[in-house]
Amino acid sequence: MDVYRISALSDNYIFLLHDPSSQVAAVVDPAEPQPVLQKLQELGAQLVAIFNTHHHGDHVGGNRDLLHYFPDAIVYGGEHDRGRIPGQTVFLKDGDRVTFGDRAAEVLFVPGHTRAHIAYYFPPTIADEPGELFCGDTLFSGGCGRLFEGTPAQMVNSLSKLRALPDNTRVWCAHEYTLNNLKFAVTIERDNADLRSRFSDVQTARSHHESTIPAWLGVEKRTNPFLRWDQPDVKRAMGDRDPVATFAALRKQKDVF
């Protein structure tokens, strides 16, 4: 399975999954149709599935137009997003599995950003191959999504699920927010050498207009404060509170950063 990152809108990413052996494709969170159609034409591939993580317009905005061109494509989304995702026909819950080509993904229910948010995790099929995590707006490179419909407790539980995945997992999150996220992160963990090094590397990459996605989950675990609510420096910075209160205080500070 090949994964293509497609830029869309101002800072969104759409991900196109391609099975070259069968020339079929699936798309994750199509913000808009045109760049997806262009990539499909370039590959000579047939769209068979749309995997949505949540209902926000910058994740489902291309659904209807893509279905116009590929009416047999199956639209997947969370069971609690019923009526909110255009064209949705499959309603997924935690622990369900979906297939694409010769790969199968586990569905993770990860509410917090929205009440119905899900993620798709494709585990490796051979040794030393990375896993692939499509997490929408739950986990960002260096950050996490705002809490529009969920609670801090829900988000801590959701991020705990993602944090438990193997380090050798590529994080395909839906926005190019890494630089700003790390600008905030270094104000929380000033003595985190891994974070300072990563921040420098990202500054250089973005100055050359290079993408920072995908990120590695192992790097996120070492540098993303929203996966580190139980680390001493993060807890201390937030007033030595319990895990949920620490996360809530961290998210509140980031909201006004």
Order of alpha helices (4+ residues) and beta strands (2+ residues): beta-beta-beta-alpha-beta-alpha-alpha-beta-beta-beta-beta-beta-beta-beta-beta-alpha-beta-alpha-alpha-beta-alpha-alpha-alpha
